[in-house]
Amino acid sequence: MLKLRLKRNGRKQQPFYRLVIMENTTRRDGRAIDQVGYYNPITKQCNFDIIKITKWLSYGVKPTSTVFNLLSKAKIIKN
């Protein structure tokens, strides 16, 4: 099953996350199928490719709970 989830990058004590499409059995920092955005929790900066996200969601990709909250705050997904 494909998931829309976060992939951690950055240094120690300075996390930086990429929003990616992955198989749910793949490890957290494993190979992604597609990158659709990023999120920096320190500066609260985020950049999402809305066209790609809506395309993947229409294919049946399920977002994780954290990603769902991020997308709902950005008003991409409606509750």
PDB file of N, CA, C and O in Angstrom, chain B, residues numbered from 101:
ATOM      1  N   MET B 101       0.835  -1.174   0.000  1.00  0.00           N
ATOM      2  CA  MET B 101       0.000   0.000   0.000  1.00  0.00           C
ATOM      3  C   MET B 101       0.886   1.246   0.000  1.00  0.00           C
ATOM      4  O   MET B 101       1.848   1.322   0.764  1.00  0.00           O
ATOM      5  N   LEU B 102       0.573   2.200  -0.835  1.00  0.00           N
ATOM      6  CA  LEU B 102       1.353   3.434  -0.906  1.00  0.00           C
ATOM      7  C   LEU B 102       0.883   4.421   0.156  1.00  0.00           C
ATOM      8  O   LEU B 102      -0.310   4.535   0.435  1.00  0.00           O
ATOM      9  N   LYS B 103       1.844   5.129   0.741  1.00  0.00           N
ATOM     10  CA  LYS B 103       1.556   6.122   1.769  1.00  0.00           C
ATOM     11  C   LYS B 103       2.199   7.451   1.399  1.00  0.00           C
ATOM     12  O   LYS B 103       3.254   7.496   0.766  1.00  0.00           O
ATOM     13  N   LEU B 104       1.550   8.516   1.801  1.00  0.00           N
ATOM     14  CA  LEU B 104       2.102   9.866   1.708  1.00  0.00           C
ATOM     15  C   LEU B 104       2.657  10.163   3.086  1.00  0.00           C
ATOM     16  O   LEU B 104       1.894  10.333   4.037  1.00  0.00           O
ATOM     17  N   ARG B 105       3.990  10.230   3.209  1.00  0.00           N
ATOM     18  CA  ARG B 105       4.585  10.353   4.534  1.00  0.00           C
ATOM     19  C   ARG B 105       5.843  11.213   4.512  1.00  0.00           C
ATOM     20  O   ARG B 105       6.281  11.669   3.456  1.00  0.00           O
ATOM     21  N   LEU B 106       6.421  11.427   5.702  1.00  0.00           N
ATOM     22  CA  LEU B 106       7.597  12.276   5.850  1.00  0.00           C
ATOM     23  C   LEU B 106       8.870  11.441   5.834  1.00  0.00           C
ATOM     24  O   LEU B 106       8.918  10.338   6.378  1.00  0.00           O
ATOM     25  N   LYS B 107       9.898  11.993   5.199  1.00  0.00           N
ATOM     26  CA  LYS B 107      11.222  11.376   5.156  1.00  0.00           C
ATOM     27  C   LYS B 107      12.188  12.373   5.782  1.00  0.00           C
ATOM     28  O   LYS B 107      12.276  13.518   5.338  1.00  0.00           O
ATOM     29  N   ARG B 108      12.915  11.941   6.813  1.00  0.00           N
ATOM     30  CA  ARG B 108      13.750  12.863   7.571  1.00  0.00           C
ATOM     31  C   ARG B 108      15.085  13.109   6.883  1.00  0.00           C
ATOM     32  O   ARG B 108      15.761  12.179   6.444  1.00  0.00           O
ATOM     33  N   ASN B 109      15.447  14.387   6.801  1.00  0.00           N
ATOM     34  CA  ASN B 109      16.759  14.822   6.329  1.00  0.00           C
ATOM     35  C   ASN B 109      17.285  15.820   7.339  1.00  0.00           C
ATOM     36  O   ASN B 109      16.642  16.071   8.358  1.00  0.00           O
ATOM     37  N   GLY B 110      18.431  16.383   7.071  1.00  0.00           N
ATOM     38  CA  GLY B 110      18.981  17.390   7.961  1.00  0.00           C
ATOM     39  C   GLY B 110      20.028  16.815   8.894  1.00  0.00           C
ATOM     40  O   GLY B 110      20.390  15.641   8.815  1.00  0.00           O
ATOM     41  N   ARG B 111      20.503  17.680   9.781  1.00  0.00           N
ATOM     42  CA  ARG B 111      21.545  17.285  10.718  1.00  0.00           C
ATOM     43  C   ARG B 111      20.953  16.953  12.080  1.00  0.00           C
ATOM     44  O   ARG B 111      19.742  17.025  12.290  1.00  0.00           O
ATOM     45  N   LYS B 112      21.833  16.592  12.990  1.00  0.00           N
ATOM     46  CA  LYS B 112      21.424  16.330  14.356  1.00  0.00           C
ATOM     47  C   LYS B 112      20.876  17.619  14.969  1.00  0.00           C
ATOM     48  O   LYS B 112      21.493  18.678  14.846  1.00  0.00           O
ATOM     49  N   GLN B 113      19.734  17.533  15.619  1.00  0.00           N
ATOM     50  CA  GLN B 113      19.041  18.661  16.246  1.00  0.00           C
ATOM     51  C   GLN B 113      18.513  19.696  15.246  1.00  0.00           C
ATOM     52  O   GLN B 113      18.027  20.749  15.660  1.00  0.00           O
ATOM     53  N   GLN B 114      18.596  19.421  13.953  1.00  0.00           N
ATOM     54  CA  GLN B 114      18.059  20.320  12.927  1.00  0.00           C
ATOM     55  C   GLN B 114      17.316  19.495  11.872  1.00  0.00           C
ATOM     56  O   GLN B 114      17.801  19.333  10.752  1.00  0.00           O
ATOM     57  N   PRO B 115      16.145  18.978  12.229  1.00  0.00           N
ATOM     58  CA  PRO B 115      15.436  18.122  11.277  1.00  0.00           C
ATOM     59  C   PRO B 115      14.855  18.913  10.115  1.00  0.00           C
ATOM     60  O   PRO B 115      14.545  20.098  10.232  1.00  0.00           O
ATOM     61  N   PHE B 116      14.720  18.233   9.016  1.00  0.00           N
ATOM     62  CA  PHE B 116      14.139  18.769   7.798  1.00  0.00           C
ATOM     63  C   PHE B 116      13.452  17.595   7.129  1.00  0.00           C
ATOM     64  O   PHE B 116      14.076  16.551   6.938  1.00  0.00           O
ATOM     65  N   TYR B 117      12.196  17.732   6.771  1.00  0.00           N
ATOM     66  CA  TYR B 117      11.433  16.603   6.257  1.00  0.00           C
ATOM     67  C   TYR B 117      11.015  16.822   4.812  1.00  0.00           C
ATOM     68  O   TYR B 117      10.637  17.926   4.419  1.00  0.00           O
ATOM     69  N   ARG B 118      11.090  15.756   4.029  1.00  0.00           N
ATOM     70  CA  ARG B 118      10.548  15.762   2.677  1.00  0.00           C
ATOM     71  C   ARG B 118       9.225  15.008   2.700  1.00  0.00           C
ATOM     72  O   ARG B 118       9.100  13.979   3.365  1.00  0.00           O
ATOM     73  N   LEU B 119       8.260  15.510   1.988  1.00  0.00           N
ATOM     74  CA  LEU B 119       6.969  14.851   1.853  1.00  0.00           C
ATOM     75  C   LEU B 119       7.055  13.951   0.628  1.00  0.00           C
ATOM     76  O   LEU B 119       7.204  14.436  -0.494  1.00  0.00           O
ATOM     77  N   VAL B 120       6.960  12.625   0.844  1.00  0.00           N
ATOM     78  CA  VAL B 120       7.217  11.676  -0.234  1.00  0.00           C
ATOM     79  C   VAL B 120       6.122  10.618  -0.316  1.00  0.00           C
ATOM     80  O   VAL B 120       5.357  10.409   0.625  1.00  0.00           O
ATOM     81  N   ILE B 121       6.071   9.960  -1.466  1.00  0.00           N
ATOM     82  CA  ILE B 121       5.215   8.801  -1.680  1.00  0.00           C
ATOM     83  C   ILE B 121       6.105   7.569  -1.557  1.00  0.00           C
ATOM     84  O   ILE B 121       7.102   7.441  -2.267  1.00  0.00           O
ATOM     85  N   MET B 122       5.732   6.650  -0.635  1.00  0.00           N
ATOM     86  CA  MET B 122       6.515   5.439  -0.398  1.00  0.00           C
ATOM     87  C   MET B 122       5.593   4.259  -0.148  1.00  0.00           C
ATOM     88  O   MET B 122       4.425   4.419   0.206  1.00  0.00           O
ATOM     89  N   GLU B 123       6.144   3.081  -0.340  1.00  0.00           N
ATOM     90  CA  GLU B 123       5.453   1.864   0.083  1.00  0.00           C
ATOM     91  C   GLU B 123       5.458   1.849   1.614  1.00  0.00           C
ATOM     92  O   GLU B 123       6.434   2.278   2.229  1.00  0.00           O
ATOM     93  N   ASN B 124       4.389   1.365   2.231  1.00  0.00           N
ATOM     94  CA  ASN B 124       4.305   1.447   3.691  1.00  0.00           C
ATOM     95  C   ASN B 124       5.289   0.521   4.400  1.00  0.00           C
ATOM     96  O   ASN B 124       5.534   0.701   5.593  1.00  0.00           O
ATOM     97  N   THR B 125       5.862  -0.464   3.705  1.00  0.00           N
ATOM     98  CA  THR B 125       6.832  -1.354   4.331  1.00  0.00           C
ATOM     99  C   THR B 125       8.268  -0.844   4.207  1.00  0.00           C
ATOM    100  O   THR B 125       9.180  -1.439   4.780  1.00  0.00           O
ATOM    101  N   THR B 126       8.480   0.241   3.473  1.00  0.00           N
ATOM    102  CA  THR B 126       9.816   0.801   3.298  1.00  0.00           C
ATOM    103  C   THR B 126      10.234   1.531   4.572  1.00  0.00           C
ATOM    104  O   THR B 126       9.407   2.147   5.243  1.00  0.00           O
ATOM    105  N   ARG B 127      11.522   1.457   4.899  1.00  0.00           N
ATOM    106  CA  ARG B 127      12.006   2.160   6.083  1.00  0.00           C
ATOM    107  C   ARG B 127      11.879   3.669   5.906  1.00  0.00           C
ATOM    108  O   ARG B 127      11.705   4.150   4.786  1.00  0.00           O
ATOM    109  N   ARG B 128      11.964   4.405   6.988  1.00  0.00           N
ATOM    110  CA  ARG B 128      11.674   5.838   6.988  1.00  0.00           C
ATOM    111  C   ARG B 128      12.531   6.614   5.994  1.00  0.00           C
ATOM    112  O   ARG B 128      12.020   7.483   5.288  1.00  0.00           O
ATOM    113  N   ASP B 129      13.813   6.316   5.929  1.00  0.00           N
ATOM    114  CA  ASP B 129      14.709   7.056   5.043  1.00  0.00           C
ATOM    115  C   ASP B 129      15.043   6.269   3.788  1.00  0.00           C
ATOM    116  O   ASP B 129      16.076   6.511   3.164  1.00  0.00           O
ATOM    117  N   GLY B 130      14.191   5.340   3.410  1.00  0.00           N
ATOM    118  CA  GLY B 130      14.422   4.523   2.230  1.00  0.00           C
ATOM    119  C   GLY B 130      14.112   5.272   0.945  1.00  0.00           C
ATOM    120  O   GLY B 130      13.866   6.478   0.945  1.00  0.00           O
ATOM    121  N   ARG B 131      14.131   4.526  -0.143  1.00  0.00           N
ATOM    122  CA  ARG B 131      13.912   5.109  -1.461  1.00  0.00           C
ATOM    123  C   ARG B 131      12.444   5.476  -1.660  1.00  0.00           C
ATOM    124  O   ARG B 131      11.547   4.677  -1.389  1.00  0.00           O
ATOM    125  N   ALA B 132      12.217   6.686  -2.131  1.00  0.00           N
ATOM    126  CA  ALA B 132      10.861   7.178  -2.349  1.00  0.00           C
ATOM    127  C   ALA B 132      10.457   7.025  -3.809  1.00  0.00           C
ATOM    128  O   ALA B 132      11.310   7.022  -4.697  1.00  0.00           O
ATOM    129  N   ILE B 133       9.174   6.901  -4.053  1.00  0.00           N
ATOM    130  CA  ILE B 133       8.657   6.828  -5.417  1.00  0.00           C
ATOM    131  C   ILE B 133       8.602   8.227  -6.028  1.00  0.00           C
ATOM    132  O   ILE B 133       8.977   8.427  -7.183  1.00  0.00           O
ATOM    133  N   ASP B 134       8.126   9.196  -5.233  1.00  0.00           N
ATOM    134  CA  ASP B 134       7.996  10.568  -5.731  1.00  0.00           C
ATOM    135  C   ASP B 134       8.098  11.535  -4.553  1.00  0.00           C
ATOM    136  O   ASP B 134       7.617  11.234  -3.461  1.00  0.00           O
ATOM    137  N   GLN B 135       8.718  12.683  -4.767  1.00  0.00           N
ATOM    138  CA  GLN B 135       8.789  13.724  -3.753  1.00  0.00           C
ATOM    139  C   GLN B 135       7.785  14.809  -4.126  1.00  0.00           C
ATOM    140  O   GLN B 135       7.792  15.313  -5.249  1.00  0.00           O
ATOM    141  N   VAL B 136       6.920  15.163  -3.173  1.00  0.00           N
ATOM    142  CA  VAL B 136       5.849  16.115  -3.470  1.00  0.00           C
ATOM    143  C   VAL B 136       5.906  17.374  -2.612  1.00  0.00           C
ATOM    144  O   VAL B 136       4.998  18.202  -2.683  1.00  0.00           O
ATOM    145  N   GLY B 137       6.949  17.538  -1.805  1.00  0.00           N
ATOM    146  CA  GLY B 137       7.061  18.753  -1.015  1.00  0.00           C
ATOM    147  C   GLY B 137       8.075  18.604   0.092  1.00  0.00           C
ATOM    148  O   GLY B 137       8.766  17.590   0.189  1.00  0.00           O
ATOM    149  N   TYR B 138       8.160  19.636   0.938  1.00  0.00           N
ATOM    150  CA  TYR B 138       9.041  19.579   2.098  1.00  0.00           C
ATOM    151  C   TYR B 138       8.439  20.370   3.253  1.00  0.00           C
ATOM    152  O   TYR B 138       7.532  21.181   3.064  1.00  0.00           O
ATOM    153  N   TYR B 139       8.965  20.117   4.463  1.00  0.00           N
ATOM    154  CA  TYR B 139       8.497  20.774   5.678  1.00  0.00           C
ATOM    155  C   TYR B 139       9.674  20.965   6.619  1.00  0.00           C
ATOM    156  O   TYR B 139      10.412  20.022   6.904  1.00  0.00           O
ATOM    157  N   ASN B 140       9.845  22.196   7.100  1.00  0.00           N
ATOM    158  CA  ASN B 140      10.884  22.507   8.069  1.00  0.00           C
ATOM    159  C   ASN B 140      10.196  22.854   9.382  1.00  0.00           C
ATOM    160  O   ASN B 140       9.597  23.925   9.483  1.00  0.00           O
ATOM    161  N   PRO B 141      10.259  21.979  10.406  1.00  0.00           N
ATOM    162  CA  PRO B 141       9.548  22.239  11.654  1.00  0.00           C
ATOM    163  C   PRO B 141      10.166  23.345  12.501  1.00  0.00           C
ATOM    164  O   PRO B 141       9.500  23.873  13.392  1.00  0.00           O
ATOM    165  N   ILE B 142      11.400  23.703  12.252  1.00  0.00           N
ATOM    166  CA  ILE B 142      12.047  24.757  13.034  1.00  0.00           C
ATOM    167  C   ILE B 142      11.523  26.122  12.619  1.00  0.00           C
ATOM    168  O   ILE B 142      11.153  26.933  13.468  1.00  0.00           O
ATOM    169  N   THR B 143      11.488  26.378  11.318  1.00  0.00           N
ATOM    170  CA  THR B 143      11.003  27.667  10.818  1.00  0.00           C
ATOM    171  C   THR B 143       9.528  27.629  10.426  1.00  0.00           C
ATOM    172  O   THR B 143       8.960  28.649  10.035  1.00  0.00           O
ATOM    173  N   LYS B 144       8.907  26.447  10.532  1.00  0.00           N
ATOM    174  CA  LYS B 144       7.506  26.225  10.132  1.00  0.00           C
ATOM    175  C   LYS B 144       7.279  26.513   8.653  1.00  0.00           C
ATOM    176  O   LYS B 144       6.163  26.833   8.244  1.00  0.00           O
ATOM    177  N   GLN B 145       8.322  26.400   7.861  1.00  0.00           N
ATOM    178  CA  GLN B 145       8.227  26.638   6.422  1.00  0.00           C
ATOM    179  C   GLN B 145       7.851  25.339   5.730  1.00  0.00           C
ATOM    180  O   GLN B 145       8.421  24.286   6.018  1.00  0.00           O
ATOM    181  N   CYS B 146       6.892  25.416   4.819  1.00  0.00           N
ATOM    182  CA  CYS B 146       6.500  24.237   4.068  1.00  0.00           C
ATOM    183  C   CYS B 146       6.222  24.626   2.628  1.00  0.00           C
ATOM    184  O   CYS B 146       5.813  25.749   2.333  1.00  0.00           O
ATOM    185  N   ASN B 147       6.453  23.676   1.743  1.00  0.00           N
ATOM    186  CA  ASN B 147       6.210  23.878   0.326  1.00  0.00           C
ATOM    187  C   ASN B 147       5.660  22.574  -0.222  1.00  0.00           C
ATOM    188  O   ASN B 147       6.355  21.558  -0.226  1.00  0.00           O
ATOM    189  N   PHE B 148       4.412  22.593  -0.687  1.00  0.00           N
ATOM    190  CA  PHE B 148       3.765  21.399  -1.189  1.00  0.00           C
ATOM    191  C   PHE B 148       3.404  21.597  -2.647  1.00  0.00           C
ATOM    192  O   PHE B 148       2.923  22.662  -3.036  1.00  0.00           O
ATOM    193  N   ASP B 149       3.636  20.571  -3.455  1.00  0.00           N
ATOM    194  CA  ASP B 149       3.219  20.578  -4.853  1.00  0.00           C
ATOM    195  C   ASP B 149       1.775  20.074  -4.897  1.00  0.00           C
ATOM    196  O   ASP B 149       1.536  18.866  -4.917  1.00  0.00           O
ATOM    197  N   ILE B 150       0.827  20.991  -4.912  1.00  0.00           N
ATOM    198  CA  ILE B 150      -0.585  20.673  -4.780  1.00  0.00           C
ATOM    199  C   ILE B 150      -1.070  19.785  -5.918  1.00  0.00           C
ATOM    200  O   ILE B 150      -1.888  18.891  -5.701  1.00  0.00           O
ATOM    201  N   ILE B 151      -0.581  20.020  -7.114  1.00  0.00           N
ATOM    202  CA  ILE B 151      -1.015  19.227  -8.268  1.00  0.00           C
ATOM    203  C   ILE B 151      -0.610  17.766  -8.099  1.00  0.00           C
ATOM    204  O   ILE B 151      -1.420  16.868  -8.330  1.00  0.00           O
ATOM    205  N   LYS B 152       0.643  17.520  -7.695  1.00  0.00           N
ATOM    206  CA  LYS B 152       1.104  16.150  -7.501  1.00  0.00           C
ATOM    207  C   LYS B 152       0.374  15.475  -6.346  1.00  0.00           C
ATOM    208  O   LYS B 152       0.025  14.298  -6.432  1.00  0.00           O
ATOM    209  N   ILE B 153       0.142  16.222  -5.261  1.00  0.00           N
ATOM    210  CA  ILE B 153      -0.530  15.641  -4.095  1.00  0.00           C
ATOM    211  C   ILE B 153      -1.945  15.222  -4.442  1.00  0.00           C
ATOM    212  O   ILE B 153      -2.363  14.119  -4.092  1.00  0.00           O
ATOM    213  N   THR B 154      -2.684  16.072  -5.119  1.00  0.00           N
ATOM    214  CA  THR B 154      -4.058  15.713  -5.477  1.00  0.00           C
ATOM    215  C   THR B 154      -4.087  14.548  -6.474  1.00  0.00           C
ATOM    216  O   THR B 154      -4.993  13.716  -6.430  1.00  0.00           O
ATOM    217  N   LYS B 155      -3.094  14.489  -7.372  1.00  0.00           N
ATOM    218  CA  LYS B 155      -3.019  13.372  -8.309  1.00  0.00           C
ATOM    219  C   LYS B 155      -2.818  12.063  -7.566  1.00  0.00           C
ATOM    220  O   LYS B 155      -3.516  11.085  -7.837  1.00  0.00           O
ATOM    221  N   TRP B 156      -1.867  12.029  -6.624  1.00  0.00           N
ATOM    222  CA  TRP B 156      -1.586  10.809  -5.881  1.00  0.00           C
ATOM    223  C   TRP B 156      -2.745  10.431  -4.968  1.00  0.00           C
ATOM    224  O   TRP B 156      -3.035   9.246  -4.803  1.00  0.00           O
ATOM    225  N   LEU B 157      -3.416  11.421  -4.369  1.00  0.00           N
ATOM    226  CA  LEU B 157      -4.560  11.112  -3.521  1.00  0.00           C
ATOM    227  C   LEU B 157      -5.706  10.524  -4.331  1.00  0.00           C
ATOM    228  O   LEU B 157      -6.454   9.681  -3.836  1.00  0.00           O
ATOM    229  N   SER B 158      -5.845  10.969  -5.577  1.00  0.00           N
ATOM    230  CA  SER B 158      -6.883  10.400  -6.438  1.00  0.00           C
ATOM    231  C   SER B 158      -6.558   8.960  -6.829  1.00  0.00           C
ATOM    232  O   SER B 158      -7.465   8.188  -7.137  1.00  0.00           O
ATOM    233  N   TYR B 159      -5.278   8.589  -6.821  1.00  0.00           N
ATOM    234  CA  TYR B 159      -4.875   7.207  -7.097  1.00  0.00           C
ATOM    235  C   TYR B 159      -5.101   6.293  -5.897  1.00  0.00           C
ATOM    236  O   TYR B 159      -4.999   5.073  -6.025  1.00  0.00           O
ATOM    237  N   GLY B 160      -5.408   6.866  -4.732  1.00  0.00           N
ATOM    238  CA  GLY B 160      -5.689   6.042  -3.557  1.00  0.00           C
ATOM    239  C   GLY B 160      -4.591   6.026  -2.523  1.00  0.00           C
ATOM    240  O   GLY B 160      -4.619   5.187  -1.623  1.00  0.00           O
ATOM    241  N   VAL B 161      -3.627   6.917  -2.615  1.00  0.00           N
ATOM    242  CA  VAL B 161      -2.552   6.989  -1.625  1.00  0.00           C
ATOM    243  C   VAL B 161      -3.126   7.537  -0.324  1.00  0.00           C
ATOM    244  O   VAL B 161      -3.877   8.512  -0.338  1.00  0.00           O
ATOM    245  N   LYS B 162      -2.773   6.909   0.810  1.00  0.00           N
ATOM    246  CA  LYS B 162      -3.261   7.320   2.117  1.00  0.00           C
ATOM    247  C   LYS B 162      -2.193   8.145   2.836  1.00  0.00           C
ATOM    248  O   LYS B 162      -1.059   7.683   2.964  1.00  0.00           O
ATOM    249  N   PRO B 163      -2.518   9.357   3.311  1.00  0.00           N
ATOM    250  CA  PRO B 163      -1.543  10.128   4.100  1.00  0.00           C
ATOM    251  C   PRO B 163      -1.476   9.612   5.534  1.00  0.00           C
ATOM    252  O   PRO B 163      -2.466   9.109   6.067  1.00  0.00           O
ATOM    253  N   THR B 164      -0.306   9.739   6.156  1.00  0.00           N
ATOM    254  CA  THR B 164      -0.194   9.412   7.572  1.00  0.00           C
ATOM    255  C   THR B 164      -0.890  10.498   8.375  1.00  0.00           C
ATOM    256  O   THR B 164      -1.272  11.529   7.822  1.00  0.00           O
ATOM    257  N   SER B 165      -1.058  10.280   9.667  1.00  0.00           N
ATOM    258  CA  SER B 165      -1.793  11.251  10.490  1.00  0.00           C
ATOM    259  C   SER B 165      -1.074  12.592  10.567  1.00  0.00           C
ATOM    260  O   SER B 165      -1.719  13.640  10.544  1.00  0.00           O
ATOM    261  N   THR B 166       0.251  12.572  10.657  1.00  0.00           N
ATOM    262  CA  THR B 166       1.019  13.816  10.703  1.00  0.00           C
ATOM    263  C   THR B 166       0.911  14.583   9.396  1.00  0.00           C
ATOM    264  O   THR B 166       0.732  15.801   9.400  1.00  0.00           O
ATOM    265  N   VAL B 167       1.019  13.883   8.289  1.00  0.00           N
ATOM    266  CA  VAL B 167       0.911  14.514   6.979  1.00  0.00           C
ATOM    267  C   VAL B 167      -0.502  15.041   6.760  1.00  0.00           C
ATOM    268  O   VAL B 167      -0.686  16.111   6.179  1.00  0.00           O
ATOM    269  N   PHE B 168      -1.498  14.292   7.224  1.00  0.00           N
ATOM    270  CA  PHE B 168      -2.881  14.750   7.116  1.00  0.00           C
ATOM    271  C   PHE B 168      -3.071  16.079   7.853  1.00  0.00           C
ATOM    272  O   PHE B 168      -3.728  16.987   7.344  1.00  0.00           O
ATOM    273  N   ASN B 169      -2.494  16.188   9.052  1.00  0.00           N
ATOM    274  CA  ASN B 169      -2.591  17.439   9.815  1.00  0.00           C
ATOM    275  C   ASN B 169      -1.890  18.584   9.095  1.00  0.00           C
ATOM    276  O   ASN B 169      -2.415  19.696   9.058  1.00  0.00           O
ATOM    277  N   LEU B 170      -0.713  18.335   8.523  1.00  0.00           N
ATOM    278  CA  LEU B 170       0.007  19.374   7.785  1.00  0.00           C
ATOM    279  C   LEU B 170      -0.793  19.848   6.571  1.00  0.00           C
ATOM    280  O   LEU B 170      -0.891  21.048   6.312  1.00  0.00           O
ATOM    281  N   LEU B 171      -1.357  18.905   5.839  1.00  0.00           N
ATOM    282  CA  LEU B 171      -2.110  19.259   4.638  1.00  0.00           C
ATOM    283  C   LEU B 171      -3.424  19.952   4.972  1.00  0.00           C
ATOM    284  O   LEU B 171      -3.881  20.812   4.219  1.00  0.00           O
ATOM    285  N   SER B 172      -4.034  19.586   6.092  1.00  0.00           N
ATOM    286  CA  SER B 172      -5.275  20.260   6.473  1.00  0.00           C
ATOM    287  C   SER B 172      -5.000  21.680   6.958  1.00  0.00           C
ATOM    288  O   SER B 172      -5.825  22.568   6.746  1.00  0.00           O
ATOM    289  N   LYS B 173      -3.859  21.911   7.604  1.00  0.00           N
ATOM    290  CA  LYS B 173      -3.487  23.275   7.998  1.00  0.00           C
ATOM    291  C   LYS B 173      -3.181  24.138   6.784  1.00  0.00           C
ATOM    292  O   LYS B 173      -3.429  25.343   6.791  1.00  0.00           O
ATOM    293  N   ALA B 174      -2.641  23.517   5.741  1.00  0.00           N
ATOM    294  CA  ALA B 174      -2.338  24.235   4.509  1.00  0.00           C
ATOM    295  C   ALA B 174      -3.575  24.326   3.606  1.00  0.00           C
ATOM    296  O   ALA B 174      -3.508  24.879   2.509  1.00  0.00           O
ATOM    297  N   LYS B 175      -4.704  23.778   4.075  1.00  0.00           N
ATOM    298  CA  LYS B 175      -5.980  23.813   3.362  1.00  0.00           C
ATOM    299  C   LYS B 175      -5.937  23.090   2.027  1.00  0.00           C
ATOM    300  O   LYS B 175      -6.594  23.503   1.071  1.00  0.00           O
ATOM    301  N   ILE B 176      -5.159  22.006   1.958  1.00  0.00           N
ATOM    302  CA  ILE B 176      -5.109  21.171   0.758  1.00  0.00           C
ATOM    303  C   ILE B 176      -6.128  20.046   0.880  1.00  0.00           C
ATOM    304  O   ILE B 176      -6.774  19.677  -0.100  1.00  0.00           O
ATOM    305  N   ILE B 177      -6.272  19.497   2.103  1.00  0.00           N
ATOM    306  CA  ILE B 177      -7.251  18.450   2.372  1.00  0.00           C
ATOM    307  C   ILE B 177      -8.298  19.029   3.325  1.00  0.00           C
ATOM    308  O   ILE B 177      -7.975  19.719   4.292  1.00  0.00           O
ATOM    309  N   LYS B 178      -9.554  18.728   3.024  1.00  0.00           N
ATOM    310  CA  LYS B 178     -10.630  19.159   3.916  1.00  0.00           C
ATOM    311  C   LYS B 178     -10.933  18.032   4.879  1.00  0.00           C
ATOM    312  O   LYS B 178     -10.917  16.860   4.505  1.00  0.00           O
ATOM    313  N   ASN B 179     -11.212  18.397   6.136  1.00  0.00           N
ATOM    314  CA  ASN B 179     -11.507  17.377   7.155  1.00  0.00           C
ATOM    315  C   ASN B 179     -12.720  16.677   6.759  1.00  0.00           C
ATOM    316  O   ASN B 179     -13.167  15.772   7.463  1.00  0.00           O
TER     317      ASN B 179
END
